Amino acid sequence: MQSKILITGATGGVGRAFAVECASRGWDLFLTDLQEERLSLLATGLRNAYGVNVMTYACDLTEAASRGNLFETLRSEGLSFWGLINVAGVEYEGLFRERSREEICTIIRLNIEATLDVTHALLAHTDLSSPFRIITVSSLAAFFPMPLKATYSASKRFLLDFSLALREELRDSGATVTVLCPAGLPTCERSIRGIEAQGWIGQLTTQNIGAVVARTMDHALRGDAVYIPGALPRLLPFLGSLLPPVVLARLIGLRWRMK
């Protein structure tokens, strides 16, 4: 059986774009997300359009038991993988004290816990005949302490630092880890409203999803560590590094409250 690439959060805007890009390159896929119906529709479309093999498994990645069932399926099916794309994640914007405990815990469970668990599990199912490629979707927010997105930005910073460290651990095996750190991506109505609320800055930093995903795959195949799409977004982390974090957090907080 040909090895596959596993994509989490496959039916969302970014996950779907990755699935289409991979299928268009002729790669077999294993897709997971919450809803079986949406997964089935996506898989059927990819098979019909590109003639690739697509397996699906509906899984709530915030639940350890559900992840365990996913991993048991991978083991029992004897599947091997040459790639993993960690897309699944969630964001709740607003003051930390006004977020519910469930919202806060969901960010930690999905953005951090699930990503680490899936990555750890997939490393036991790698196709030894080819370099293992990991792509983890972080965010430009990973480079900044962000009031009103405090838990989210911290979770994305965790993913960035973890990925860079894991990349070094895996270097001798030939595996690579690439972190995608995009600014605004118009993935859904809520994200589009958020981009519009940022005015001209939001418009300048917004990127086309399909183009971002295609370039991310190219960067991953080259073994690059971090990809920040767009000239202005690539400049912002450097500019932010020139300021003390406490000043940067203050400025970002003032900017968000102006929306």
Phi and psi in degrees as GROMACS dihedral restraints (atoms count N, CA, C in turn):
[ dihedral_restraints ]
;  ai    aj    ak    al  type     phi  dphi    fc
    3     4     5     6     1   -67.3    20    10
    4     5     6     7     1   139.7    20    10
    6     7     8     9     1   -69.5    20    10
    7     8     9    10     1   158.7    20    10
    9    10    11    12     1  -125.2    20    10
   10    11    12    13     1   177.2    20    10
   12    13    14    15     1  -119.1    20    10
   13    14    15    16     1   130.1    20    10
   15    16    17    18     1   -97.7    20    10
   16    17    18    19     1   133.4    20    10
   18    19    20    21     1  -124.0    20    10
   19    20    21    22     1   122.4    20    10
   21    22    23    24     1   -90.8    20    10
   22    23    24    25     1   156.5    20    10
   24    25    26    27     1    59.9    20    10
   25    26    27    28     1    38.7    20    10
   27    28    29    30     1   -71.5    20    10
   28    29    30    31     1   -20.7    20    10
   30    31    32    33     1   -97.1    20    10
   31    32    33    34     1    -2.8    20    10
   33    34    35    36     1   -77.4    20    10
   34    35    36    37     1   179.2    20    10
   36    37    38    39     1   -58.8    20    10
   37    38    39    40     1   -51.4    20    10
   39    40    41    42     1   -73.2    20    10
   40    41    42    43     1   -42.6    20    10
   42    43    44    45     1   -61.0    20    10
   43    44    45    46     1   -43.8    20    10
   45    46    47    48     1   -62.5    20    10
   46    47    48    49     1   -41.3    20    10
   48    49    50    51     1   -62.5    20    10
   49    50    51    52     1   -40.4    20    10
   51    52    53    54     1   -64.5    20    10
   52    53    54    55     1   -41.1    20    10
   54    55    56    57     1   -61.8    20    10
   55    56    57    58     1   -44.7    20    10
   57    58    59    60     1   -64.1    20    10
   58    59    60    61     1   -44.3    20    10
   60    61    62    63     1   -62.3    20    10
   61    62    63    64     1   -45.1    20    10
   63    64    65    66     1   -65.3    20    10
   64    65    66    67     1   -43.2    20    10
   66    67    68    69     1   -63.6    20    10
   67    68    69    70     1   -38.1    20    10
   69    70    71    72     1   -65.7    20    10
   70    71    72    73     1   -21.1    20    10
   72    73    74    75     1   -91.7    20    10
   73    74    75    76     1     3.1    20    10
   75    76    77    78     1    84.7    20    10
   76    77    78    79     1    20.1    20    10
   78    79    80    81     1   -95.6    20    10
   79    80    81    82     1   136.5    20    10
   81    82    83    84     1   -74.0    20    10
   82    83    84    85     1   149.5    20    10
   84    85    86    87     1  -129.6    20    10
   85    86    87    88     1   152.5    20    10
   87    88    89    90     1  -126.9    20    10
   88    89    90    91     1   116.0    20    10
   90    91    92    93     1  -111.5    20    10
   91    92    93    94     1   137.7    20    10
   93    94    95    96     1  -135.4    20    10
   94    95    96    97     1   144.1    20    10
   96    97    98    99     1  -166.8    20    10
   97    98    99   100     1  -174.1    20    10
   99   100   101   102     1   -72.2    20    10
  100   101   102   103     1   -45.8    20    10
  102   103   104   105     1  -102.8    20    10
  103   104   105   106     1   120.8    20    10
  105   106   107   108     1   -61.4    20    10
  106   107   108   109     1   -39.4    20    10
  108   109   110   111     1   -62.4    20    10
  109   110   111   112     1   -45.7    20    10
  111   112   113   114     1   -66.5    20    10
  112   113   114   115     1   -37.3    20    10
  114   115   116   117     1   -62.9    20    10
  115   116   117   118     1   -43.8    20    10
  117   118   119   120     1   -63.1    20    10
  118   119   120   121     1   -42.6    20    10
  120   121   122   123     1   -63.6    20    10
  121   122   123   124     1   -42.9    20    10
  123   124   125   126     1   -64.5    20    10
  124   125   126   127     1   -45.2    20    10
  126   127   128   129     1   -61.8    20    10
  127   128   129   130     1   -43.1    20    10
  129   130   131   132     1   -61.8    20    10
  130   131   132   133     1   -43.9    20    10
  132   133   134   135     1   -61.8    20    10
  133   134   135   136     1   -41.0    20    10
  135   136   137   138     1   -68.6    20    10
  136   137   138   139     1   -40.9    20    10
  138   139   140   141     1   -61.9    20    10
  139   140   141   142     1   -45.8    20    10
  141   142   143   144     1   -66.9    20    10
  142   143   144   145     1   -39.0    20    10
  144   145   146   147     1   -79.4    20    10
  145   146   147   148     1   -35.1    20    10
  147   148   149   150     1  -124.1    20    10
  148   149   150   151     1    -6.8    20    10
  150   151   152   153     1    68.3    20    10
  151   152   153   154     1    25.0    20    10
  153   154   155   156     1   -96.8    20    10
  154   155   156   157     1   162.0    20    10
  156   157   158   159     1   -85.6    20    10
  157   158   159   160     1   128.4    20    10
  159   160   161   162     1  -130.2    20    10
  160   161   162   163     1   120.7    20    10
  162   163   164   165     1  -105.8    20    10
  163   164   165   166     1   149.9    20    10
  165   166   167   168     1  -132.9    20    10
  166   167   168   169     1   155.5    20    10
  168   169   170   171     1  -152.7    20    10
  169   170   171   172     1   117.1    20    10
  171   172   173   174     1   -76.1    20    10
  172   173   174   175     1   127.2    20    10
  174   175   176   177     1  -150.3    20    10
  175   176   177   178     1   135.3    20    10
  177   178   179   180     1   -90.9    20    10
  178   179   180   181     1    99.7    20    10
  180   181   182   183     1   -69.0    20    10
  181   182   183   184     1   -11.6    20    10
  183   184   185   186     1   -79.0    20    10
  184   185   186   187     1   -11.2    20    10
  186   187   188   189     1  -107.7    20    10
  187   188   189   190     1   124.6    20    10
  189   190   191   192     1   -60.9    20    10
  190   191   192   193     1   -38.9    20    10
  192   193   194   195     1   -65.6    20    10
  193   194   195   196     1   -39.9    20    10
  195   196   197   198     1   -65.7    20    10
  196   197   198   199     1   -41.3    20    10
  198   199   200   201     1   -63.4    20    10
  199   200   201   202     1   -39.2    20    10
  201   202   203   204     1   -60.4    20    10
  202   203   204   205     1   -40.1    20    10
  204   205   206   207     1   -64.9    20    10
  205   206   207   208     1   -38.3    20    10
  207   208   209   210     1   -61.2    20    10
  208   209   210   211     1   -47.7    20    10
  210   211   212   213     1   -65.2    20    10
  211   212   213   214     1   -35.7    20    10
  213   214   215   216     1   -65.4    20    10
  214   215   216   217     1   -36.1    20    10
  216   217   218   219     1   -64.0    20    10
  217   218   219   220     1   -43.5    20    10
  219   220   221   222     1   -59.4    20    10
  220   221   222   223     1   -41.4    20    10
  222   223   224   225     1   -69.5    20    10
  223   224   225   226     1   -47.5    20    10
  225   226   227   228     1   -67.1    20    10
  226   227   228   229     1   -30.4    20    10
  228   229   230   231     1   -82.2    20    10
  229   230   231   232     1    -9.2    20    10
  231   232   233   234     1    65.1    20    10
  232   233   234   235     1    35.9    20    10
  234   235   236   237     1   -81.0    20    10
  235   236   237   238     1   146.7    20    10
  237   238   239   240     1  -125.8    20    10
  238   239   240   241     1   155.1    20    10
  240   241   242   243     1  -134.1    20    10
  241   242   243   244     1   143.3    20    10
  243   244   245   246     1  -106.8    20    10
  244   245   246   247     1    -4.7    20    10
  246   247   248   249     1  -158.2    20    10
  247   248   249   250     1   156.1    20    10
  249   250   251   252     1  -138.6    20    10
  250   251   252   253     1   130.6    20    10
  252   253   254   255     1  -119.7    20    10
  253   254   255   256     1   107.3    20    10
  255   256   257   258     1   -85.2    20    10
  256   257   258   259     1   100.2    20    10
  258   259   260   261     1  -106.4    20    10
  259   260   261   262     1   -37.8    20    10
  261   262   263   264     1   -51.9    20    10
  262   263   264   265     1   128.5    20    10
  264   265   266   267     1  -171.1    20    10
  265   266   267   268     1   167.5    20    10
  267   268   269   270     1  -145.7    20    10
  268   269   270   271     1   154.9    20    10
  270   271   272   273     1  -139.0    20    10
  271   272   273   274     1   136.5    20    10
  273   274   275   276     1  -126.8    20    10
  274   275   276   277     1   114.3    20    10
  276   277   278   279     1   -90.8    20    10
  277   278   279   280     1   143.8    20    10
  279   280   281   282     1   137.0    20    10
  280   281   282   283     1   174.2    20    10
  282   283   284   285     1   -59.2    20    10
  283   284   285   286     1   137.2    20    10
  285   286   287   288     1   -56.9    20    10
  286   287   288   289     1   -44.0    20    10
  288   289   290   291     1   -67.4    20    10
  289   290   291   292     1   -17.8    20    10
  291   292   293   294     1   -95.6    20    10
  292   293   294   295     1    -6.2    20    10
  294   295   296   297     1   -81.7    20    10
  295   296   297   298     1   146.2    20    10
  297   298   299   300     1   -75.3    20    10
  298   299   300   301     1   159.6    20    10
  300   301   302   303     1   -60.9    20    10
  301   302   303   304     1   -37.8    20    10
  303   304   305   306     1   -65.1    20    10
  304   305   306   307     1   -40.2    20    10
  306   307   308   309     1   -62.6    20    10
  307   308   309   310     1   -45.7    20    10
  309   310   311   312     1   -62.6    20    10
  310   311   312   313     1   -45.7    20    10
  312   313   314   315     1   -67.1    20    10
  313   314   315   316     1   -33.3    20    10
  315   316   317   318     1   -64.5    20    10
  316   317   318   319     1   -40.4    20    10
  318   319   320   321     1   -58.9    20    10
  319   320   321   322     1   -46.0    20    10
  321   322   323   324     1   -66.6    20    10
  322   323   324   325     1   -43.4    20    10
  324   325   326   327     1   -65.6    20    10
  325   326   327   328     1   -43.1    20    10
  327   328   329   330     1   -85.7    20    10
  328   329   330   331     1   -51.4    20    10
  330   331   332   333     1   -67.6    20    10
  331   332   333   334     1   -37.4    20    10
  333   334   335   336     1  -107.0    20    10
  334   335   336   337     1   -63.4    20    10
  336   337   338   339     1   -59.0    20    10
  337   338   339   340     1   -49.0    20    10
  339   340   341   342     1   -65.8    20    10
  340   341   342   343     1   -40.6    20    10
  342   343   344   345     1   -61.5    20    10
  343   344   345   346     1   -44.3    20    10
  345   346   347   348     1   -65.9    20    10
  346   347   348   349     1   -42.6    20    10
  348   349   350   351     1   -64.1    20    10
  349   350   351   352     1   -46.2    20    10
  351   352   353   354     1   -64.6    20    10
  352   353   354   355     1   -43.7    20    10
  354   355   356   357     1   -61.0    20    10
  355   356   357   358     1   -44.9    20    10
  357   358   359   360     1   -61.3    20    10
  358   359   360   361     1   -43.2    20    10
  360   361   362   363     1   -66.1    20    10
  361   362   363   364     1   -42.1    20    10
  363   364   365   366     1   -66.7    20    10
  364   365   366   367     1   -28.8    20    10
  366   367   368   369     1   -64.6    20    10
  367   368   369   370     1   -16.4    20    10
  369   370   371   372     1   -89.8    20    10
  370   371   372   373     1    -1.9    20    10
  372   373   374   375     1  -126.7    20    10
  373   374   375   376     1    30.7    20    10
  375   376   377   378     1   -79.8    20    10
  376   377   378   379     1   145.9    20    10
  378   379   380   381     1   -79.7    20    10
  379   380   381   382     1   111.0    20    10
  381   382   383   384     1   -72.7    20    10
  382   383   384   385     1    -8.0    20    10
  384   385   386   387     1   -85.6    20    10
  385   386   387   388     1    -5.8    20    10
  387   388   389   390     1  -146.2    20    10
  388   389   390   391     1   156.6    20    10
  390   391   392   393     1   -62.0    20    10
  391   392   393   394     1   135.3    20    10
  393   394   395   396     1   -84.7    20    10
  394   395   396   397     1   127.5    20    10
  396   397   398   399     1  -110.5    20    10
  397   398   399   400     1   126.7    20    10
  399   400   401   402     1  -115.9    20    10
  400   401   402   403     1   129.6    20    10
  402   403   404   405     1  -118.4    20    10
  403   404   405   406     1   127.1    20    10
  405   406   407   408     1  -119.9    20    10
  406   407   408   409     1   127.4    20    10
  408   409   410   411     1   -84.8    20    10
  409   410   411   412     1   110.7    20    10
  411   412   413   414     1  -102.5    20    10
  412   413   414   415     1  -132.5    20    10
  414   415   416   417     1  -168.6    20    10
  415   416   417   418     1   157.0    20    10
  417   418   419   420     1   -60.1    20    10
  418   419   420   421     1   -25.8    20    10
  420   421   422   423     1   -61.5    20    10
  421   422   423   424     1   -18.5    20    10
  423   424   425   426     1   -62.5    20    10
  424   425   426   427     1   -21.5    20    10
  426   427   428   429     1   -92.0    20    10
  427   428   429   430     1     0.2    20    10
  429   430   431   432     1  -138.2    20    10
  430   431   432   433     1   143.2    20    10
  432   433   434   435     1   -77.3    20    10
  433   434   435   436     1   116.0    20    10
  435   436   437   438     1  -116.3    20    10
  436   437   438   439     1   102.0    20    10
  438   439   440   441     1   -56.8    20    10
  439   440   441   442     1   146.2    20    10
  441   442   443   444     1    74.9    20    10
  442   443   444   445     1   -10.3    20    10
  444   445   446   447     1  -137.1    20    10
  445   446   447   448     1    37.3    20    10
  447   448   449   450     1   -60.5    20    10
  448   449   450   451     1   -49.9    20    10
  450   451   452   453     1   -70.3    20    10
  451   452   453   454     1   -40.7    20    10
  453   454   455   456     1   -62.3    20    10
  454   455   456   457     1   -50.9    20    10
  456   457   458   459     1   -64.1    20    10
  457   458   459   460     1   -36.6    20    10
  459   460   461   462     1   -66.1    20    10
  460   461   462   463     1   -38.5    20    10
  462   463   464   465     1   -65.3    20    10
  463   464   465   466     1   -37.1    20    10
  465   466   467   468     1   -72.7    20    10
  466   467   468   469     1   -32.3    20    10
  468   469   470   471     1   -64.3    20    10
  469   470   471   472     1   -41.1    20    10
  471   472   473   474     1   -57.6    20    10
  472   473   474   475     1   -46.6    20    10
  474   475   476   477     1   -62.7    20    10
  475   476   477   478     1   -38.8    20    10
  477   478   479   480     1   -63.5    20    10
  478   479   480   481     1   -51.1    20    10
  480   481   482   483     1   -65.2    20    10
  481   482   483   484     1   -43.2    20    10
  483   484   485   486     1   -59.9    20    10
  484   485   486   487     1   -45.0    20    10
  486   487   488   489     1   -64.2    20    10
  487   488   489   490     1   -40.5    20    10
  489   490   491   492     1   -66.2    20    10
  490   491   492   493     1   -38.2    20    10
  492   493   494   495     1   -69.4    20    10
  493   494   495   496     1   -43.6    20    10
  495   496   497   498     1   -63.2    20    10
  496   497   498   499     1   -38.5    20    10
  498   499   500   501     1   -54.7    20    10
  499   500   501   502     1   -42.8    20    10
  501   502   503   504     1   -69.8    20    10
  502   503   504   505     1   -38.4    20    10
  504   505   506   507     1   -61.4    20    10
  505   506   507   508     1   -36.2    20    10
  507   508   509   510     1   -90.4    20    10
  508   509   510   511     1    -1.7    20    10
  510   511   512   513     1   -54.5    20    10
  511   512   513   514     1   -45.3    20    10
  513   514   515   516     1   -67.5    20    10
  514   515   516   517     1   -21.6    20    10
  516   517   518   519     1   -84.4    20    10
  517   518   519   520     1    -9.6    20    10
  519   520   521   522     1    88.9    20    10
  520   521   522   523     1    -5.2    20    10
  522   523   524   525     1   -74.7    20    10
  523   524   525   526     1   153.3    20    10
  525   526   527   528     1  -129.7    20    10
  526   527   528   529     1   154.8    20    10
  528   529   530   531     1  -127.8    20    10
  529   530   531   532     1   126.2    20    10
  531   532   533   534     1  -120.6    20    10
  532   533   534   535     1   131.3    20    10
  534   535   536   537     1  -107.6    20    10
  535   536   537   538     1   123.7    20    10
  537   538   539   540     1   -92.2    20    10
  538   539   540   541     1   123.3    20    10
  540   541   542   543     1  -123.6    20    10
  541   542   543   544     1    76.8    20    10
  543   544   545   546     1   -83.0    20    10
  544   545   546   547     1   158.9    20    10
  546   547   548   549     1   -85.6    20    10
  547   548   549   550     1  -131.8    20    10
  549   550   551   552     1   -70.7    20    10
  550   551   552   553     1   131.3    20    10
  552   553   554   555     1  -126.2    20    10
  553   554   555   556     1   124.1    20    10
  555   556   557   558     1   -76.9    20    10
  556   557   558   559     1    72.7    20    10
  558   559   560   561     1   -88.0    20    10
  559   560   561   562     1   -23.5    20    10
  561   562   563   564     1  -158.2    20    10
  562   563   564   565     1   175.4    20    10
  564   565   566   567     1   -61.1    20    10
  565   566   567   568     1   -39.2    20    10
  567   568   569   570     1   -65.2    20    10
  568   569   570   571     1   -42.8    20    10
  570   571   572   573     1   -67.3    20    10
  571   572   573   574     1   -35.1    20    10
  573   574   575   576     1   -65.1    20    10
  574   575   576   577     1   -41.7    20    10
  576   577   578   579     1   -62.9    20    10
  577   578   579   580     1   -38.9    20    10
  579   580   581   582     1   -64.8    20    10
  580   581   582   583     1   -39.5    20    10
  582   583   584   585     1   -64.2    20    10
  583   584   585   586     1   -45.0    20    10
  585   586   587   588     1   -63.1    20    10
  586   587   588   589     1   -35.6    20    10
  588   589   590   591     1   -67.4    20    10
  589   590   591   592     1   -21.9    20    10
  591   592   593   594     1   -83.7    20    10
  592   593   594   595     1    -2.1    20    10
  594   595   596   597     1    67.9    20    10
  595   596   597   598     1  -140.8    20    10
  597   598   599   600     1   -65.7    20    10
  598   599   600   601     1   -30.9    20    10
  600   601   602   603     1   -64.9    20    10
  601   602   603   604     1   -43.1    20    10
  603   604   605   606     1   -61.5    20    10
  604   605   606   607     1   -41.5    20    10
  606   607   608   609     1   -65.6    20    10
  607   608   609   610     1   -39.1    20    10
  609   610   611   612     1   -71.7    20    10
  610   611   612   613     1   -28.9    20    10
  612   613   614   615     1   -97.2    20    10
  613   614   615   616     1    -7.2    20    10
  615   616   617   618     1   -73.7    20    10
  616   617   618   619     1   139.7    20    10
  618   619   620   621     1  -123.0    20    10
  619   620   621   622     1   155.2    20    10
  621   622   623   624     1   -72.8    20    10
  622   623   624   625     1   128.6    20    10
  624   625   626   627     1   -62.7    20    10
  625   626   627   628     1   -47.4    20    10
  627   628   629   630     1   -60.3    20    10
  628   629   630   631     1   -43.1    20    10
  630   631   632   633     1   -66.2    20    10
  631   632   633   634     1   -41.3    20    10
  633   634   635   636     1   -61.4    20    10
  634   635   636   637     1   -45.1    20    10
  636   637   638   639     1   -65.1    20    10
  637   638   639   640     1   -43.7    20    10
  639   640   641   642     1   -61.1    20    10
  640   641   642   643     1   -44.5    20    10
  642   643   644   645     1   -69.2    20    10
  643   644   645   646     1   -33.3    20    10
  645   646   647   648     1   -62.0    20    10
  646   647   648   649     1   -43.7    20    10
  648   649   650   651     1   -60.4    20    10
  649   650   651   652     1   -41.4    20    10
  651   652   653   654     1   -63.0    20    10
  652   653   654   655     1   -42.4    20    10
  654   655   656   657     1   -63.9    20    10
  655   656   657   658     1   -39.8    20    10
  657   658   659   660     1   -65.9    20    10
  658   659   660   661     1   -41.2    20    10
  660   661   662   663     1   -66.4    20    10
  661   662   663   664     1   -26.8    20    10
  663   664   665   666     1   -82.5    20    10
  664   665   666   667     1   -11.4    20    10
  666   667   668   669     1    84.5    20    10
  667   668   669   670     1    20.0    20    10
  669   670   671   672     1   -68.9    20    10
  670   671   672   673     1   150.8    20    10
  672   673   674   675     1   -82.3    20    10
  673   674   675   676     1   -48.5    20    10
  675   676   677   678     1  -135.5    20    10
  676   677   678   679     1   136.2    20    10
  678   679   680   681     1  -125.9    20    10
  679   680   681   682     1   118.3    20    10
  681   682   683   684     1  -111.8    20    10
  682   683   684   685     1   109.3    20    10
  684   685   686   687     1   -70.7    20    10
  685   686   687   688     1   134.1    20    10
  687   688   689   690     1    97.2    20    10
  688   689   690   691     1   141.8    20    10
  690   691   692   693     1   -66.6    20    10
  691   692   693   694     1   -48.2    20    10
  693   694   695   696     1   -64.3    20    10
  694   695   696   697     1   -46.8    20    10
  696   697   698   699     1   -58.6    20    10
  697   698   699   700     1   -34.3    20    10
  699   700   701   702     1   -68.7    20    10
  700   701   702   703     1   -28.0    20    10
  702   703   704   705     1   -78.2    20    10
  703   704   705   706     1   -31.6    20    10
  705   706   707   708     1   -61.5    20    10
  706   707   708   709     1   -42.2    20    10
  708   709   710   711     1   -60.8    20    10
  709   710   711   712     1   -36.8    20    10
  711   712   713   714     1   -64.9    20    10
  712   713   714   715     1   -46.2    20    10
  714   715   716   717     1   -62.3    20    10
  715   716   717   718     1   -39.6    20    10
  717   718   719   720     1   -65.3    20    10
  718   719   720   721     1   -32.0    20    10
  720   721   722   723     1   -69.0    20    10
  721   722   723   724     1   -14.6    20    10
  723   724   725   726     1   -80.4    20    10
  724   725   726   727     1   -11.5    20    10
  726   727   728   729     1  -109.6    20    10
  727   728   729   730     1   147.3    20    10
  729   730   731   732     1   -59.9    20    10
  730   731   732   733     1   141.0    20    10
  732   733   734   735     1   -53.5    20    10
  733   734   735   736     1   -36.5    20    10
  735   736   737   738     1   -67.1    20    10
  736   737   738   739     1   -36.3    20    10
  738   739   740   741     1   -70.5    20    10
  739   740   741   742     1   -41.1    20    10
  741   742   743   744     1   -61.7    20    10
  742   743   744   745     1   -44.4    20    10
  744   745   746   747     1   -61.8    20    10
  745   746   747   748     1   -39.0    20    10
  747   748   749   750     1   -63.4    20    10
  748   749   750   751     1   -45.6    20    10
  750   751   752   753     1   -65.3    20    10
  751   752   753   754     1   -42.4    20    10
  753   754   755   756     1   -65.4    20    10
  754   755   756   757     1   -40.2    20    10
  756   757   758   759     1   -61.0    20    10
  757   758   759   760     1   -42.1    20    10
  759   760   761   762     1   -64.0    20    10
  760   761   762   763     1   -38.7    20    10
  762   763   764   765     1   -64.4    20    10
  763   764   765   766     1   -45.8    20    10
  765   766   767   768     1   -65.7    20    10
  766   767   768   769     1   -34.1    20    10
  768   769   770   771     1   -73.8    20    10
  769   770   771   772     1   -13.6    20    10
  771   772   773   774     1   -80.2    20    10
  772   773   774   775     1   -10.8    20    10
